Amino acid sequence: MLSRRLLRIKALICLYAYNLRDDGDLARAENELMFSINKSYELYIYLLLLILEIADVALEKINFGLRKKIPTYEDLNPNRRFVDNRLIAQLRSNNALRKYQETKKISWNINPDLPKILYNQMVKWDTYIKYMTNEKGGYTEDKKFAIKLVTDFFTSSEELLNAFEEQSIYWNDDIDYISVMVEKTLKKFKMNSQAEVPLMPLFKNEEDEHFVKHLFRKAILRTNENIALIERNTTNWEIERIALMDRLVMQLAITEIIEFEEIPVKVTLNEYIEIAKQYCTSKSSNFVNGILDKIVKEMREKGLFCKSGRGLLGETE
């Protein structure tokens, strides 16, 4: 499932696009938000399939060597540890992955050369070399390597990152978050797992789906009220001088504090400060942090939000 952090980021990016268009079309903006979220899940599937594609390339290399007219000793006695990886075999037979792939018509035909490029890089990767030459073998080692292939190799591949950026603007900066989803998925496999191991759902639960939809809609509907709060707490700064992304980060934070009584204020502030570090200027996080602290103080004094349950954590009496 997509993390709350990534859902907040999706809301921010779509809110930014909505403000740039300035057409007031809320329905269109909400559709784009859900399309963006679904594209992130599609990336999750592509990463799972990429593991299989690279294993297919490895098998092709072995079969090519066996067909040579004058094969070498290595050609006739190939190291099959990777192509026979037990977890990869389980993934290949997984019913949920196969069903999603067939239903959505997803495959690496979009970029057939990329798995070959990644394979050629992988065979030079120290982790791969250690895995292939390790005297100790078994399901545990197979599983550890498959996970590292995703979390270490995929996430550091410039070729893969560039390919994703060219394929979809909705995948920019997603791979770190989605690779965590893939890692959690692979960790669910056990030695005796059959074809019914479930994939991660799009959302953790209905609450997460409600969270991102409600956050996004209310951030738009509360634009005037939120801007007024920001203006009152930005001494010597006119609202027009504040960078758009900085303002939108603060608008989302204010909306979340007001609309979600179960989320502690400290959690909301920490989340958006981290997002500001990633999506705003180098000085934005300190600026946004300072303004949000003032805004929260005013909101608390005027009783503009109410927290209950877990949301009361960290609240002053």
N, C-alpha and C positions, 0 to 999 in steps of 0.2 A: 504494500500500500504506500501511497505517497505520503511523505512526512508532513507535519503541520508547517515546518519551515518552508518546504517547497511549495505548499499551497499558498502561503503568505506571499512568496516570491511571484507565483503565477498571478495572484491578485494584483500585486504591485505593477507588474509589467503590462497587464491588460488595462489597468487604470491609467497608466502612462499613455498607452495607445489611444484610449478613449479621450483623454485630454488633448492630445495632439490633433485628433480628428475634429473635436469640438462640434459634433453634430447632434449631441443630445440623445442619441439612439441607444437607450439602455438595453433593450432586448438584444440588439446586435452585439453590444459589449458583453453581455452575459453568455451569449452563444460562443463568442470568441474565447471567453474564459474556459468554458467546458471543453471546447475543441483543443485548447492548449493543454489542459489537464489530461485529456485522452491521448494526445500525442506523446506525452511523457510516459504513459503506460505502454504505448507502442514501442518506445525506445527500450523499455524493459524487456519486451519480447525479442527485439532485435539483438540485444546483448546475449540473451540466452541462446538464440539461434547462431550467433557468431561463434560461440564455443564449438558447436557442431560443425560449422563450416570449416573452421581451421583444422579440426580433426579429419574432415573429409579430404582436405588438401594434403595432410600428412599421409593418409592412406593412399592417395593417388601417387605420391612420391614413391612409396614403397612398391606399389604395383608396377610403376614405370621401371624401377630398378630391376624387378624380377623379369621383366620382358626384354631386357637388353640382350643383344646377341652375344656380347662378351661381358657378362656381369662380374662385378668384383665380389670379394668375400663379403663385404658389407652389404652389397645388393642382395646376396643370397641369404644373408643372416641379419635382417634388419632388426633394429630395436623397436619393438611394437608397444612399449609401455604406454606411450601417449595415445596411440590409436585404440588401444585396448583398455583405456582408462574406464574403470567400472562406473564411476559417477556419470561420466559423459554418456555411457551406454544407457544408464537409467534415464538420463535427460532425453535421449533420443527416442525412447519408447514412452515418454510421458504423455498421457492422454490429453491433459489440459493444454499443454503446449501445442500438441498436434492439432487439436480442435480449434484453438485460437488462430493458428497459422492458416489452416484451411478456410476458416470462416472469413478472416480479414484479408486473405490472399497476400500474406506477408512473406517475403523471401529476400535473400541477398542477391537476387537478380538485379536489384537496383544498383549494385556496385560489385560485380563479380570478381574484379581484380583485387579488391581490398583484402579478402581472406588470404589470398596468396602472398600479398605484401606483408601482412601481419605474421604469417607462418614463417617467412624468410627472416623476419626480425626476431621472432620467438626462439628459433633454434640457436640464436647467438646470445640469448638471455641467460644470465647466470643461474637463475632459479630453474629454468628448464633443463639446463645442462646437469645441474645437481640432481634434479628429479629423475632424469633419464639414466644417470650413472649410479644412483644410490643402490647399494646392495639390498637395503631394506625396501621391500615392496608390499603392497596390500591396499585394501580399500581406504584406510586412513590417509595414506600418502597420496593416493589418487584424488581424494576429496580435497585435501589441503592444496594440492597443485591447481585444481580446477578453480578454487576460490581465489588463489593468488593471481591466476590468469586474468580474472575479472578486476579484482581490487587493485592490483599493482601494475600489471602489463597494459590492460585496456585503458585505464585512467591516465596513463603517462604517454600514450601513443599519440603523437602529433597527427599522424596520418588518419587515425580513427576520429580524433576530435574535429579535424578539418572536414572529413567526410560527413560527419553528423551536422556540422554547421551549414554545409552546402545542401544537404538533404532537406533540412527544415529549420527555419528560424526559431521554432518552438523548442528546439533541442539545445540551444545555446546555454551553456553552464549547467546542464541537467545531469551530466554523466556521473559526477561524484555522488549525487543523491540517488540516482537510479542504480548505480553499482552496489550501493548498500542494500537495495531491494533484492538484487540478484544474489548477493552474498547470503542474505537471510534465507532466500529460497533454497540455495544449494545446501545450506546447513541443515535444512529439514530432511534431507535424504539420509537414509540409513542403509547399512549393508544389505538388509533384507527388504528394502523398499521396492514396491511393485510400481505399476504404471499409474497409480491413482494419487500420487503425491500432489497436493494442490499447489497452484501458483498463488502468488500474492494477489489479493483483490485490489481494485483501483483505489478504494477508500478503506480505511481501517474499520469504519462503521458508519452508520447514518449520521452520527454527530459530526464527523469530519466533513462529510458532504454538505451538511447544513452549514457548518462553520464557514467554509470558503464561499459558498453562494451568498449567505447572509452578510458576511463581512464585505464582500465586493459591492453588493447592492446598496447597503447602508452607507458605505464610504462615498458612494456617488450621491445618494439622496441627502446626506448630511454635509455636502460640500460647503455650503454657505456658513453653517454653524461652526464647522471645524476651522474654516479659514478665519472666522472672527476670533476664535480662541487663539489661533496662531498669531494673528495680528496683535492682540492685546499683550502677548508675552514675548514679542520680538522687539526689544528696545532699540531704537535707531535703525530699524530695518523695515522698509516697506515690503509688502507681500510680493510685489512684482520683482524685487531684487533677490528673493529667495529662489534658489534653483528648483525647478519643477520637481525633480525626483526627490529632493529633500522634503519639499512640502507634501508630496504624496505619501512618503514614508510616515510623516507625522499624522496625516489625515487617517491613514489606516490604523496607526497605533491608537489614536483618540477613539476611533470607531470601535476598535476591539475592546478597549477599556470600558466603554459605555454599554456596548451591546452584549457582552459575554460575561455575566456575573460570576461564572464558575472559574474564569481564568485569572489568576493573581496578577495584579498590576506589574509586579516585578518581572514576571515571566514575559508579559507583553513588551515591556520596555527593553529587556535584554534581547528579545527576538529581533525587534526592529533596529536596535543599535547595531547588531551583527549584520543585518541586511543592509543597513546604510554603509557599513564598511565595504561591502561587496559591490553595491550598485550606485553609490554616490561618490563624491570627490574624497580626497584623502583627509580633508578636514571636516567632512560632513558629520561623521559619527559623534564628535565632540559637540558640534553645533546642535545637532538634532537632540542629543542627550540633554544638553542644557535647557533647551526650549521645552522639551517634553517634561522635564522635572518641574518647571514653572507651571506648565499647563495642568499637570496632575495635581499640584498644590491648589490651584484655583478651583479645579473641578471637585476636589475633595472638600474644600471649604464651602462650596456652594451646593454640595450634595448632588452633583450631576451624574454620579454613578453609584451603584450599590453592588457590593460583592457578597456572595454567600457560598457556603460549603468550602471547597478547596480555594475558591477565590479570595477567602478572607486571610489566607496565609500572607504574613508580612504586613498586613494592614494595621495601622495604629488605632488605638482605642478612641 
